[in-house]
Amino acid sequence: MLTSLWLTDEFNQQFQEYLNQLNPMISAIFSMSTEQLKSTQGAREEVMKLFYILRGIMRGLHSKDHFALFFDWFYPDYFSHVVEGALNAFFEDDEVTVVVLKFLTEMVFSRNNRLRFDTWTINGLIVFKETAKYLTQLLKLYECLKAKTIKPKGQGGDLY
């Protein structure tokens, strides 16, 4: 809701200030190493809170211009640092992983054509590339990409 209010024409210049309020939170959380982040009391909740906030901001971005304002702030300074830091520290924690994945889903979801994949715009390509990179790494961590061998019928491994 706040994002929608800040993105009216008279407040576009102040939207950057609105986003910069997250800088201390991001710096405090992700200045720690992965091990410190895992073991610090309340860090897990702060990471989840940050991704809830970021996802809420994303939901309020209804045009490609508004998305570009957010994306210019978030990438390259924070995107890989925040997503990679959260997934590296908490990939075994399903709740944190789901919150991060929901944020990435909102990021790639082209609500009102705010993100264009059909044309060669750089933001769409970057979001696709970065999201695919993290999903691939996450799937490798979960060992979902291992080929499962299924014995054909009649060789002790009947499927039906």
C-alpha positions in Angstrom: 0.0 0.0 0.0 2.8 2.4 0.9 4.6 1.7 -2.3 1.5 2.7 -4.3 1.3 6.0 -2.4 5.0 6.7 -2.9 4.8 6.0 -6.6 2.4 8.8 -7.5 3.8 11.4 -9.9 4.6 14.0 -7.2 6.5 11.5 -5.0 8.6 9.7 -7.7 11.8 11.5 -6.6 11.2 10.6 -3.0 10.7 6.9 -3.8 14.5 6.5 -3.7 14.5 7.9 -0.1 11.7 5.5 0.8 13.8 2.6 -0.5 17.0 3.8 1.2 15.3 3.3 4.6 16.1 -0.4 4.0 19.9 0.2 3.6 20.7 0.0 7.3 18.7 -3.2 7.7 20.3 -4.8 4.7 23.8 -3.8 5.9 23.2 -5.0 9.4 22.0 -8.4 8.3 24.2 -9.2 5.4 27.5 -7.8 6.8 27.7 -11.0 8.8 29.2 -14.2 7.4 27.0 -17.2 6.7 27.9 -18.9 9.9 27.3 -15.7 11.9 24.0 -15.2 10.3 22.9 -18.7 11.1 23.9 -18.5 14.7 22.8 -14.9 15.5 19.7 -14.7 17.6 16.8 -13.1 15.6 18.7 -13.0 12.3 16.4 -15.6 10.7 13.4 -13.4 11.6 15.1 -10.3 10.3 15.9 -12.0 7.0 12.3 -13.1 6.6 11.0 -9.6 7.6 13.3 -8.0 4.9 11.9 -10.3 2.2 8.3 -9.6 3.3 9.0 -5.9 3.0 10.7 -6.3 -0.4 7.9 -8.5 -1.7 5.4 -5.9 -0.5 7.2 -3.2 -2.4 7.3 -5.4 -5.5 3.5 -5.9 -5.3 2.9 -2.2 -5.4 4.9 -1.7 -8.6 2.3 -1.6 -11.3 4.2 -0.2 -14.3 7.6 -0.8 -16.0 8.7 2.7 -15.0 8.0 2.0 -11.3 9.7 -1.4 -11.6 12.7 0.3 -13.2 13.0 2.6 -10.2 13.0 -0.3 -7.8 15.3 -2.4 -10.0 17.8 0.4 -10.4 18.1 0.6 -6.6 18.1 -3.1 -6.0 20.4 -4.3 -8.8 23.4 -4.8 -8.7 24.0 -3.4 -5.2 21.7 -5.7 -3.3 20.1 -8.4 -5.5 22.8 -11.0 -5.4 24.1 -10.0 -2.0 20.7 -10.3 -0.3 19.3 -13.3 -2.1 22.5 -15.3 -2.1 23.2 -14.4 1.5 19.8 -15.6 2.7 19.8 -18.8 0.7 23.4 -19.7 1.7 22.7 -19.2 5.4 19.2 -20.6 5.5 18.8 -23.1 2.6 17.9 -25.8 5.1 15.2 -23.7 6.7 12.0 -24.2 4.6 10.3 -21.1 5.9 13.1 -18.7 4.9 13.5 -20.5 1.6 9.8 -20.1 0.8 9.9 -16.4 1.7 12.9 -15.8 -0.6 11.3 -17.8 -3.4 8.0 -15.9 -3.1 10.0 -12.7 -3.4 11.7 -14.0 -6.5 8.3 -15.1 -7.9 7.0 -11.6 -7.4 10.1 -10.2 -9.1 9.6 -12.4 -12.2 5.8 -12.1 -12.3 5.2 -9.5 -15.0 2.1 -7.8 -13.4 0.8 -5.2 -15.9 3.7 -5.9 -18.2 6.1 -4.2 -15.7 8.8 -6.6 -16.7 9.2 -7.4 -20.4 10.6 -10.7 -21.4 9.4 -10.6 -25.0 11.6 -7.7 -26.0 15.3 -7.4 -25.4 15.2 -5.2 -22.3 18.1 -5.7 -20.0 16.0 -5.7 -16.8 14.0 -8.7 -17.9 17.1 -10.6 -19.0 18.9 -9.9 -15.7 16.0 -10.9 -13.5 15.6 -14.1 -15.5 19.3 -14.9 -15.4 19.7 -14.2 -11.7 16.5 -16.1 -10.7 17.5 -19.1 -12.8 20.9 -19.1 -11.2 19.5 -19.2 -7.7 16.9 -21.8 -8.4 19.4 -24.0 -10.1 21.8 -23.7 -7.1 18.9 -24.4 -4.7 17.8 -27.4 -6.6 21.4 -28.8 -6.6 21.5 -28.3 -2.8 18.3 -30.3 -2.5 19.7 -32.9 -4.8 16.6 -32.7 -7.0 18.6 -32.9 -10.2 19.9 -36.4 -9.7 18.7 -38.7 -12.3 16.5 -41.4 -10.8 16.9 -44.8 -12.3 13.6 -46.7 -12.7 13.8 -50.4 -13.4 11.6 -51.4 -16.3 8.5 -53.5 -15.6 9.2 -57.1 -14.8 12.7 -56.6 -13.4 11.8 -56.2 -9.7 10.8 -52.6 -10.0 7.2 -52.7 -11.1 5.7 -49.2 -11.2 2.1 -50.3 -11.6 
